[in-house]
Amino acid sequence: MEIDLTPKSSKSVYGSDGGSYFSWSPSDLPMLKEGNIGASKIALQKNGLAMPSYSDSAKVAYVLQGSGTAGIILYEAEKEKVIAVKEGDAIALPFGVVTWWFNKDDSELLVLFMGDTSKGHKAGEFTEFALTGANGIFTGFTPEFVGRAWDLEEDKVKVLVGSQKGTGIIKVNDGFKLPEPSEADRKGMALNCLEAPLDVDIKNGGRVVILSTKNLPLVEQVGLGADLVRIDAGSICSPGFSCDSAYQVTYIVRGSGRAQIVGVDGKRKLELRVKAGDLFIVPRFFVVSKIADGEGMDWFSIITTPNPIFCHLAGRTSVWKALNSQVLEASFNVSPEAEKHFRSKRLNAEIFFPAP
């Protein structure tokens, strides 16, 4: 039985007047379970606080829209890092990291999370562990245990543990002061993909920023790479595949377009229209290509290796560029003139081809 590769949108899991938590389920998108990949989003309204929690999976977070503040406590750190976050920021979140997120602005703060669930409780799903709230970890311990751990009287423990009735995301009162972000804390924690130096820049074609151990060292601990790709109206992204046995998980950030995925025996596994909010996964070694509609298209992808390697099948970095003319002629069963015409066209171009 073949696995359904059709893109899916997220579904709401829980929420309050402070915001909502959304996720993609393996029952809707089977490739999540196949690839051991999780994906979720939080949407915070003004004064919305995603309370401190940790996950069973390493992740990459990407700020889709808005701005706010994030608190990050790394494994065995003595002090949390409080950083300002805004649209375009990518943040690597290794195992054991506790985070909270806050939005003080009128516009919605929307953050995407994608990561590896191979060590999690459920393949293809994140399991979140809240430290506070109605479902917080300490609600499961008796006041005696918590009191002895915190060196507090049991009546005080009951107040601390039981006062917050909200779950996951709450709304704080106007004027409530949370820690101010620090520029020093941000260093090495986040990379803004809209402002970072471009790894690929093709006029009227497209632009790429690659997230790797070179520009965000924490990626090594997460075990994932990522990139932000933006292609202009009508442009095509060269057919390509991950040649290091990695899955590619793609979220459409902006715009819309078409995509084709080709698998074993040259069979087209999927031909589809994609739009903002869609998530889809390209299986290992399958080849994918995308064409943007009239408004262009942006997507953010994670790749299940910290320093991904791609092989393209068009353009000057493609495998065809390295092959000699005789092998191309024989393999395609074409004349030398046809091979020369082919080589003179797309084999001197980059990985993005502008609209005709």
C-alpha positions as CSV (number, residue, x, y, z in Angstrom):
1,M,0.0,0.0,0.0
2,E,1.5,3.4,-1.1
3,I,1.7,6.2,1.5
4,D,-0.4,9.3,0.8
5,L,1.9,12.3,0.1
6,T,-0.9,14.8,-0.3
7,P,-0.2,18.1,1.6
8,K,-2.3,18.8,4.7
9,S,-3.2,21.8,6.9
10,S,-2.8,21.7,10.7
11,K,-5.7,21.2,13.1
12,S,-6.4,23.0,16.4
13,V,-5.6,20.9,19.4
14,Y,-6.3,23.3,22.3
15,G,-6.6,27.0,22.9
16,S,-7.8,30.0,25.0
17,D,-8.3,33.7,24.5
18,G,-4.5,33.9,24.7
19,G,-3.9,31.7,21.6
20,S,-4.0,28.2,20.2
21,Y,-1.9,25.2,19.6
22,F,-2.1,23.4,16.2
23,S,-0.5,20.2,15.0
24,W,-0.4,17.8,12.1
25,S,-1.4,14.2,12.9
26,P,0.1,11.0,11.3
27,S,-3.5,9.8,10.8
28,D,-4.0,12.7,8.3
29,L,-0.4,12.8,7.0
30,P,1.0,9.3,7.1
31,M,4.5,10.3,6.0
32,L,5.0,11.9,9.5
33,K,5.0,8.5,11.0
34,E,7.0,7.0,8.2
35,G,9.7,9.6,8.5
36,N,9.5,10.0,12.3
37,I,8.8,13.7,11.9
38,G,6.5,16.0,14.0
39,A,5.1,19.4,13.1
40,S,3.0,21.9,15.0
41,K,2.3,25.6,15.4
42,I,1.4,28.1,18.1
43,A,-0.6,31.2,17.4
44,L,-0.4,33.8,20.2
45,Q,-2.8,36.7,20.5
46,K,-2.0,40.0,22.3
47,N,-0.8,39.2,25.9
48,G,-0.8,35.5,25.0
49,L,1.7,33.3,26.9
50,A,2.7,29.8,25.9
51,M,3.7,28.6,29.4
52,P,7.0,26.8,30.1
53,S,7.2,23.4,28.7
54,Y,9.5,20.9,27.1
55,S,9.1,18.3,24.4
56,D,10.2,14.7,23.7
57,S,11.7,15.8,20.4
58,A,14.4,18.0,19.1
59,K,13.0,20.8,16.9
60,V,13.6,23.8,14.7
61,A,11.2,26.7,15.3
62,Y,10.5,29.3,12.6
63,V,8.6,32.5,13.2
64,L,6.0,32.8,10.4
65,Q,4.6,36.2,11.4
66,G,4.6,38.8,14.1
67,S,7.1,39.4,16.9
68,G,7.4,38.6,20.5
69,T,9.7,37.2,23.2
70,A,10.9,33.7,23.8
71,G,12.5,32.2,26.9
72,I,14.9,29.3,26.4
73,I,16.5,27.2,29.1
74,L,19.2,24.9,27.8
75,Y,20.1,21.7,29.4
76,E,21.6,22.3,32.9
77,A,21.9,26.1,32.3
78,E,21.9,28.2,35.3
79,K,20.1,31.1,33.7
80,E,17.5,31.3,30.9
81,K,18.1,33.1,27.7
82,V,15.4,35.7,26.9
83,I,15.4,36.7,23.2
84,A,13.3,38.9,21.0
85,V,11.8,37.0,18.1
86,K,10.3,38.2,14.8
87,E,9.2,37.1,11.4
88,G,11.9,35.1,9.7
89,D,13.7,33.9,12.8
90,A,14.8,30.3,12.9
91,I,15.7,28.8,16.3
92,A,17.3,25.4,17.0
93,L,15.8,23.6,20.1
94,P,17.7,20.6,21.2
95,F,16.5,17.8,23.6
96,G,15.9,18.9,27.1
97,V,15.2,22.6,26.3
98,V,12.4,24.4,28.2
99,T,10.7,27.2,26.4
100,W,8.0,29.8,26.8
101,W,6.7,32.3,24.2
102,F,5.0,35.6,24.7
103,N,3.3,38.2,22.4
104,K,2.7,41.7,23.7
105,D,1.7,43.2,20.3
106,D,-1.7,43.5,18.7
107,S,-0.7,41.4,15.7
108,E,-0.7,37.6,16.0
109,L,2.6,35.8,16.7
110,L,2.7,32.6,14.7
111,V,5.5,30.1,15.2
112,L,6.1,26.8,13.3
113,F,7.8,23.8,14.9
114,M,9.2,20.9,12.9
115,G,11.4,18.1,14.3
116,D,12.6,14.5,14.8
117,T,10.3,12.2,16.7
118,S,12.5,9.1,16.5
119,K,13.2,9.2,20.2
120,G,9.7,10.4,21.2
121,H,6.8,8.6,22.7
122,K,4.8,8.6,19.4
123,A,6.2,8.4,15.9
124,G,5.2,11.5,13.9
125,E,3.9,13.5,16.9
126,F,5.3,15.8,19.5
127,T,4.5,15.1,23.1
128,E,4.6,18.3,25.2
129,F,5.3,18.3,28.9
130,A,3.9,21.4,30.7
131,L,5.6,22.6,33.9
132,T,2.7,24.6,35.1
133,G,-1.1,24.8,34.6
134,A,-3.9,22.3,35.0
135,N,-2.0,19.6,33.3
136,G,1.5,20.6,34.6
137,I,4.0,18.0,35.7
138,F,3.6,18.9,39.4
139,T,-0.1,18.2,39.5
140,G,0.8,14.6,39.4
141,F,2.9,14.5,42.5
142,T,1.5,14.6,46.0
143,P,2.0,17.8,48.0
144,E,4.4,15.9,50.2
145,F,6.8,15.0,47.4
146,V,6.7,18.5,45.9
147,G,7.0,20.1,49.3
148,R,10.1,18.1,50.1
149,A,11.6,18.9,46.7
150,W,11.0,22.6,47.0
151,D,11.4,22.9,50.7
152,L,7.9,24.3,51.2
153,E,5.0,23.6,53.4
154,E,2.3,21.6,51.8
155,D,-0.3,24.3,52.0
156,K,2.0,26.6,50.0
157,V,2.6,23.9,47.5
158,K,-1.1,23.5,47.0
159,V,-1.4,27.2,46.2
160,L,1.6,27.2,43.8
161,V,0.5,24.1,41.9
162,G,-3.2,24.5,41.9
163,S,-3.8,28.2,41.3
164,Q,-3.2,28.2,37.5
165,K,-6.3,26.6,35.9
166,G,-5.3,27.3,32.3
167,T,-3.7,24.8,30.1
168,G,-0.7,25.4,27.7
169,I,-1.6,28.9,26.5
170,I,-3.0,31.6,28.7
171,K,-3.6,35.4,28.5
172,V,-2.0,37.7,31.0
173,N,-3.4,41.0,32.2
174,D,-2.5,44.2,30.4
175,G,0.6,45.7,32.0
176,F,1.9,42.4,33.3
177,K,5.7,42.6,33.0
178,L,7.7,39.7,31.6
179,P,11.5,39.7,31.3
180,E,12.9,42.0,28.7
181,P,14.9,40.3,25.8
182,S,18.6,40.6,25.7
183,E,20.7,41.0,22.5
184,A,23.5,39.1,24.2
185,D,21.2,36.1,24.8
186,R,20.1,36.1,21.2
187,K,23.7,35.6,19.9
188,G,24.0,32.0,18.7
189,M,20.4,31.2,19.5
190,A,18.5,32.5,16.4
191,L,19.2,33.3,12.8
192,N,16.8,35.6,10.8
193,C,16.5,34.0,7.4
194,L,15.0,37.1,5.9
195,E,18.1,39.1,6.8
196,A,20.9,36.5,6.7
197,P,23.4,36.4,3.8
198,L,21.9,34.5,0.8
199,D,23.4,31.2,-0.1
200,V,21.7,31.4,-3.5
201,D,20.5,34.6,-5.2
202,I,19.1,34.3,-8.8
203,K,17.8,37.5,-10.3
204,N,14.0,37.1,-11.1
205,G,14.4,33.5,-10.1
206,G,14.8,32.8,-6.4
207,R,16.8,33.1,-3.1
208,V,17.8,30.6,-0.5
209,V,19.2,30.8,3.1
210,I,20.4,27.5,4.4
211,L,20.4,26.9,8.1
212,S,23.4,24.7,9.1
213,T,26.1,24.3,11.7
214,K,28.0,27.1,10.1
215,N,25.5,29.9,10.9
216,L,23.7,28.3,13.8
217,P,25.9,25.8,15.8
218,L,23.0,24.5,17.8
219,V,21.7,22.8,14.7
220,E,24.4,20.1,15.4
221,Q,22.6,19.2,18.6
222,V,19.2,19.2,17.0
223,G,20.4,16.9,14.2
224,L,18.3,18.8,11.6
225,G,19.1,21.2,8.8
226,A,16.7,23.8,7.4
227,D,16.3,26.3,4.6
228,L,14.1,29.2,3.6
229,V,13.4,29.3,-0.2
230,R,11.7,32.2,-1.9
231,I,11.0,32.0,-5.7
232,D,9.5,34.7,-7.8
233,A,6.3,34.6,-9.9
234,G,6.4,31.9,-12.5
235,S,9.9,30.6,-11.6
236,I,10.7,27.0,-11.3
237,C,12.9,25.3,-8.7
238,S,15.1,22.7,-10.4
239,P,14.2,19.1,-9.8
240,G,16.4,17.7,-7.1
241,F,16.7,15.2,-4.3
242,S,18.5,14.7,-1.0
243,C,21.5,12.5,-1.7
244,D,22.3,11.7,2.0
245,S,19.1,9.7,2.8
246,A,17.3,12.6,4.4
247,Y,13.6,13.4,4.4
248,Q,12.6,16.9,3.4
249,V,9.6,18.4,5.2
250,T,8.2,21.5,3.6
251,Y,5.8,24.2,4.9
252,I,4.5,26.7,2.4
253,V,4.9,30.1,4.1
254,R,3.6,32.4,1.5
255,G,2.0,32.3,-1.9
256,S,1.0,29.3,-3.9
257,G,2.1,27.1,-6.8
258,R,2.5,23.6,-8.2
259,A,4.7,20.7,-7.2
260,Q,5.5,17.4,-8.7
261,I,7.2,14.5,-6.9
262,V,8.7,11.5,-8.8
263,G,9.7,8.3,-7.2
264,V,10.9,4.8,-8.1
265,D,10.7,3.6,-11.8
266,G,10.2,7.2,-12.9
267,K,6.6,7.2,-11.7
268,R,5.1,10.5,-10.7
269,K,3.8,10.0,-7.2
270,L,2.2,13.4,-6.8
271,E,1.1,16.4,-8.8
272,L,-0.5,19.0,-6.7
273,R,-1.3,22.6,-6.0
274,V,0.2,24.0,-2.8
275,K,-0.7,27.1,-0.8
276,A,0.3,28.9,2.3
277,G,-0.3,26.7,5.4
278,D,0.2,23.4,3.6
279,L,2.8,20.9,4.9
280,F,4.1,17.9,2.8
281,I,7.0,15.5,3.0
282,V,9.3,14.3,0.3
283,P,10.5,10.7,0.9
284,R,14.2,9.8,0.8
285,F,15.7,10.0,-2.7
286,F,12.4,11.1,-4.3
287,V,12.8,14.0,-6.7
288,V,10.7,17.2,-6.3
289,S,10.3,20.3,-8.3
290,K,8.1,23.4,-7.7
291,I,6.7,26.2,-9.9
292,A,5.4,29.5,-8.3
293,D,2.1,31.1,-9.2
294,G,1.8,34.8,-10.0
295,E,2.6,36.1,-6.5
296,G,5.6,33.9,-6.0
297,M,6.0,31.3,-3.3
298,D,8.1,30.9,-0.1
299,W,8.6,27.7,1.8
300,F,10.5,26.7,4.9
301,S,11.9,23.2,5.1
302,I,13.7,21.0,7.5
303,I,16.0,18.2,6.3
304,T,16.7,15.3,8.6
305,T,20.4,15.8,8.7
306,P,22.3,18.9,10.1
307,N,24.3,19.6,6.9
308,P,22.1,18.4,4.0
309,I,23.5,17.6,0.6
310,F,21.3,18.0,-2.5
311,C,21.7,16.7,-6.0
312,H,20.0,18.8,-8.7
313,L,18.9,17.5,-12.1
314,A,19.1,20.8,-14.0
315,G,21.4,23.8,-13.9
316,R,25.2,24.2,-13.7
317,T,25.5,22.2,-10.4
318,S,23.5,19.3,-11.7
319,V,24.7,15.8,-12.3
320,W,24.4,16.4,-16.1
321,K,27.1,19.1,-16.0
322,A,29.6,16.5,-14.8
323,L,28.7,13.8,-17.3
324,N,30.6,13.6,-20.6
325,S,28.8,14.3,-23.9
326,Q,29.1,10.7,-25.1
327,V,27.3,9.2,-22.1
328,L,24.6,11.8,-22.4
329,E,24.1,11.1,-26.1
330,A,23.9,7.3,-25.5
331,S,21.7,7.5,-22.4
332,F,19.2,9.9,-23.9
333,N,19.5,8.2,-27.4
334,V,19.9,11.6,-29.1
335,S,22.2,13.1,-31.7
336,P,25.3,15.1,-30.8
337,E,23.5,18.3,-32.0
338,A,20.6,17.6,-29.6
339,E,23.0,17.0,-26.7
340,K,24.8,20.2,-27.4
341,H,21.6,22.1,-27.5
342,F,20.6,20.6,-24.2
343,R,23.9,21.4,-22.6
344,S,23.9,25.0,-23.9
345,K,20.5,25.7,-22.3
346,R,19.9,24.8,-18.7
347,L,23.3,23.4,-17.8
348,N,24.8,26.8,-17.5
349,A,21.9,28.1,-15.3
350,E,21.4,28.1,-11.5
351,I,18.9,26.0,-9.6
352,F,16.1,28.5,-10.1
353,F,14.8,29.3,-13.6
354,P,12.9,32.6,-14.1
355,A,9.5,32.6,-15.8
356,P,9.8,32.4,-19.7
